[in-house]
Amino acid sequence: MSDTALNEGKRLTKENAVLLISCTDQKGLVAGVADFVFRNGGNIVHAEQHIDAPVGIFFHRVEWELEGFALARQEIAPAFKQLADRFGMNWHLHFSSERPRLAIFVSKADHCLLELLYLHRLGELAGEIACVISNHPDLEQLVVPSGIPFHVFPMNPENKNAQEDLELKLLRDCGVDLLVLARYMQVLTPRFLQHYLNRIINIHHSFLPAFIGKKPYHQAYERGVKLIGATSHYVTAELDQGPIIEQDVCRVTHRDSLEDLVLKGRDLERKVLGRSVRLHLLHRVLPYGRKTVVFE
């Protein structure tokens, strides 16, 4: 991901509109969208498209300035719907002035939480952290100075459903749009997941699909791997199999101890999670099936 794209997470002085589009590939799609923006006096600042040729699906992201645009914000969607219906588009309209609200879920590991708090403090997240939720109280003192509410919901097999109900109520009350699992060591139930389809981002401590399960660094160390990695993905009911957003790797050698692998892995995890959250908040990720298209 380019530095230019990352810097767009900072608060913008001008408001832009963003359209994310997917549909069956056909002639005239790009021209139709560009003409819609042009006819209404818009200036396109970013445009990218991709075709998944084997299945014939077209993906498009277009962003334009609203300054001087002939349509008011509330008029854009009804006007665009005519074009979208003609081509059978699945589409979502967003505005850069919107600040999605996110909740961070944590357990005891702090590195991913600290990365997100740091990015938020720098203004590099195009959203607001509404709250932090944990099944342990350990990290509360890291969150308190930021003024962000910290909530503890202890979990065990007997109270899991009841606690998740309380969490869902809190998320609704806080108006949360996105959930970020920052090394949250609990498996969310399918009943919980259905409320946030493609709106829960997880960080996995390995380069999926390798070394799935417990103690991935121990498995990697025992196998003498030369690369370790981290993977962020949307959460689905199929454990650790959701659409992948971002991945990264670093080299290791026989000289690296188990502790070295853990240290390098933590660094990868926080960076990969931070990038994936920024990409989502900038409306650059389009999930489809078991995949994503990530527009740079």
C-alpha positions in Angstrom: 0.0 0.0 0.0 1.4 3.4 -1.0 2.2 6.2 1.4 -0.2 8.4 -0.5 -3.1 6.0 0.2 -2.2 5.8 3.9 -2.0 9.5 4.3 -5.6 9.8 3.1 -6.6 8.5 6.5 -5.9 11.9 7.9 -8.7 14.3 8.2 -9.5 15.9 4.9 -10.3 19.5 4.3 -12.4 18.8 1.2 -15.2 16.2 1.1 -15.1 13.5 -1.5 -17.6 10.8 -2.5 -16.5 7.2 -3.0 -18.4 4.5 -5.0 -17.6 0.8 -4.6 -19.1 -1.3 -7.4 -19.3 -4.9 -8.4 -21.3 -6.6 -11.1 -21.1 -8.8 -14.1 -18.5 -7.6 -16.5 -20.0 -5.8 -19.5 -19.2 -3.1 -22.0 -19.7 0.6 -20.9 -19.3 0.2 -17.2 -16.3 2.5 -16.7 -17.6 5.0 -19.3 -21.0 5.1 -17.6 -19.7 5.8 -14.1 -17.2 8.4 -15.4 -20.0 10.1 -17.4 -22.3 10.2 -14.4 -19.6 12.1 -12.5 -18.7 14.4 -15.4 -22.3 15.3 -16.3 -22.8 16.5 -12.7 -19.6 18.6 -12.6 -17.5 16.2 -10.6 -13.7 15.9 -10.7 -12.5 12.3 -10.3 -9.4 12.1 -8.1 -9.0 8.3 -7.9 -10.3 5.5 -10.1 -9.4 1.8 -10.2 -11.0 -1.3 -11.6 -10.4 -5.0 -11.7 -12.0 -7.9 -13.6 -12.0 -11.4 -12.2 -11.9 -13.0 -15.6 -12.6 -16.7 -14.6 -16.0 -15.7 -13.1 -16.6 -12.5 -15.2 -17.1 -10.1 -12.3 -16.2 -6.4 -12.6 -15.0 -4.4 -9.6 -14.6 -0.6 -9.5 -13.7 2.1 -7.0 -14.2 5.7 -8.0 -13.6 8.8 -5.8 -14.5 12.4 -6.8 -14.6 15.8 -5.3 -17.9 17.1 -4.1 -16.9 20.7 -4.4 -18.8 22.1 -7.4 -20.8 18.9 -7.8 -24.3 19.5 -9.1 -26.0 17.0 -6.8 -26.4 17.4 -3.0 -25.2 14.5 -0.9 -28.7 13.1 -0.4 -29.4 13.3 -4.2 -26.4 11.3 -5.3 -27.7 7.8 -4.5 -31.1 8.2 -6.1 -29.6 9.7 -9.2 -26.9 7.0 -9.5 -29.4 4.2 -8.9 -30.8 4.6 -12.4 -27.3 3.8 -13.9 -26.7 1.0 -11.3 -30.0 -0.7 -12.2 -29.2 -0.6 -15.9 -26.0 -2.5 -15.3 -27.2 -4.7 -12.4 -24.6 -3.2 -10.0 -24.0 -4.0 -6.4 -22.8 -0.7 -5.0 -22.1 1.4 -1.9 -21.8 5.1 -1.6 -19.5 6.7 1.0 -18.3 10.2 1.9 -14.9 11.1 3.2 -16.4 13.3 6.0 -18.1 10.2 7.6 -16.2 8.9 10.6 -17.1 5.3 11.1 -17.0 4.2 14.8 -15.0 1.1 15.7 -14.7 -1.1 18.8 -11.4 -2.8 19.6 -11.6 -6.3 21.2 -8.6 -7.3 23.2 -7.5 -10.0 25.7 -4.1 -9.7 27.3 -1.6 -9.0 24.5 -1.1 -5.2 24.0 0.9 -4.7 20.9 -2.0 -4.5 18.4 -4.1 -2.3 20.7 -1.2 0.1 21.2 -0.7 0.4 17.4 -4.4 1.3 16.9 -4.4 3.8 19.7 -1.2 5.4 18.3 -2.7 5.7 14.8 -5.9 7.1 16.3 -3.9 9.7 18.2 -2.0 10.7 15.0 -5.2 11.1 13.1 -4.3 8.4 10.7 -7.5 6.4 11.2 -10.4 7.7 9.2 -12.7 6.8 12.0 -13.3 7.1 15.8 -12.6 4.5 18.4 -15.9 4.2 20.3 -14.8 1.7 23.0 -12.4 -1.1 23.9 -13.9 -4.4 24.9 -12.0 -7.2 26.7 -12.5 -10.5 28.5 -9.8 -9.4 31.0 -9.1 -6.2 32.9 -5.3 -6.3 32.3 -5.1 -3.6 29.5 -7.5 -1.0 31.0 -4.7 1.3 32.2 -3.3 1.5 28.6 -6.7 2.8 27.4 -7.7 5.1 30.2 -5.3 8.0 29.3 -6.9 8.2 25.8 -10.4 8.8 27.3 -11.8 5.8 25.4 -14.2 3.7 27.5 -12.9 0.3 28.5 -15.5 -2.5 29.2 -14.8 -6.0 30.6 -17.0 -9.0 29.8 -15.5 -12.1 31.4 -16.1 -15.2 29.3 -16.6 -18.8 30.1 -18.6 -21.6 28.3 -21.6 -21.1 30.6 -22.0 -17.3 30.2 -20.8 -16.8 26.6 -24.2 -16.2 25.0 -25.3 -13.9 27.7 -22.1 -11.9 27.6 -22.3 -11.6 23.8 -25.8 -10.2 24.1 -24.5 -7.5 26.5 -21.7 -6.7 24.1 -24.1 -6.4 21.2 -26.2 -4.0 23.2 -23.2 -1.9 24.0 -22.1 -1.9 20.4 -25.6 -0.7 19.3 -25.7 1.9 22.0 -22.2 3.2 20.9 -23.2 3.2 17.2 -20.3 0.9 16.2 -19.7 0.2 12.5 -16.6 -1.9 12.6 -15.1 -4.4 15.1 -11.4 -5.0 15.3 -10.1 -8.1 17.0 -6.6 -7.0 18.2 -5.5 -10.4 19.5 -8.8 -11.1 21.1 -8.5 -14.7 22.3 -12.2 -15.7 22.1 -14.1 -17.3 19.2 -17.2 -15.3 18.3 -20.3 -17.3 17.9 -22.2 -17.4 14.5 -25.1 -15.7 16.3 -22.8 -12.8 17.1 -21.1 -12.7 13.7 -24.4 -12.3 11.7 -24.7 -8.7 13.1 -21.4 -7.6 11.5 -21.0 -9.4 8.2 -17.7 -8.2 6.6 -17.3 -5.7 9.4 -15.1 -7.7 11.8 -11.4 -7.6 11.2 -9.1 -10.2 12.8 -5.3 -10.4 13.0 -3.9 -14.0 12.7 -0.4 -14.7 14.0 0.7 -16.7 11.0 0.8 -16.5 7.2 -2.5 -18.3 6.6 -3.3 -21.0 5.8 0.0 -22.4 7.3 0.3 -23.3 10.9 -3.3 -22.9 11.8 -4.2 -23.5 15.5 -2.4 -23.0 18.8 1.2 -22.0 19.2 2.0 -21.2 15.6 5.5 -19.9 16.4 6.3 -23.1 18.2 5.2 -25.0 15.1 7.2 -22.7 12.8 10.3 -23.0 15.0 10.0 -26.8 15.1 9.8 -26.9 11.2 12.8 -24.5 10.8 10.9 -22.0 8.6 12.7 -19.3 6.7 9.7 -16.9 6.6 7.1 -16.0 9.2 4.1 -13.8 8.6 0.8 -12.3 9.7 -2.6 -12.2 8.1 -5.6 -9.9 8.6 -9.0 -11.1 7.4 -12.7 -10.6 7.8 -14.2 -12.9 10.4 -16.6 -15.6 9.3 -18.2 -18.6 11.0 -15.5 -20.8 9.5 -12.6 -20.2 11.9 -9.6 -18.3 10.3 -11.0 -18.8 6.8 -12.5 -15.4 6.1 -11.6 -13.1 3.2 -8.0 -11.9 3.5 -7.4 -8.2 3.6 -3.6 -7.8 4.2 -0.6 -10.0 4.8 3.1 -9.5 5.3 6.2 -11.7 6.0 9.8 -11.3 7.3 12.8 -13.6 6.9 14.1 -15.7 9.8 17.2 -18.0 10.0 18.5 -20.8 12.0 20.1 -18.2 14.3 16.7 -16.9 15.4 15.4 -18.3 18.7 11.8 -18.9 19.5 11.8 -15.6 21.3 13.1 -13.9 18.2 10.3 -15.4 16.2 7.7 -14.1 18.6 9.2 -10.6 18.7 9.3 -10.4 14.9 5.8 -11.8 14.7 4.4 -9.2 17.0 5.9 -6.5 14.9 4.3 -8.0 11.8 0.9 -8.4 13.5 0.6 -4.8 14.6 1.6 -3.4 11.2 -0.6 -5.7 9.2 -3.6 -5.0 11.4 -3.1 -1.3 11.3 -2.9 -1.3 7.5 -6.0 -3.4 7.1 -8.1 -1.2 9.4 -6.9 1.9 7.5 -7.8 0.3 4.2 -11.3 -0.6 5.4 -12.0 2.8 6.8 -10.9 4.4 3.5 -13.4 2.2 1.6 -10.6 0.5 -0.4 -11.7 -3.1 0.4 -14.4 -4.9 -1.5 -15.2 -8.4 -0.2 -16.7 -11.0 -2.5 -17.1 -14.7 -1.7 -13.9 -15.9 0.0 -11.8 -13.1 -1.4 -11.3 -9.4 -1.4 -10.3 -6.8 -3.9 -8.1 -4.2 -2.3 -7.8 -1.0 -4.2 -4.6 0.9 -3.8 
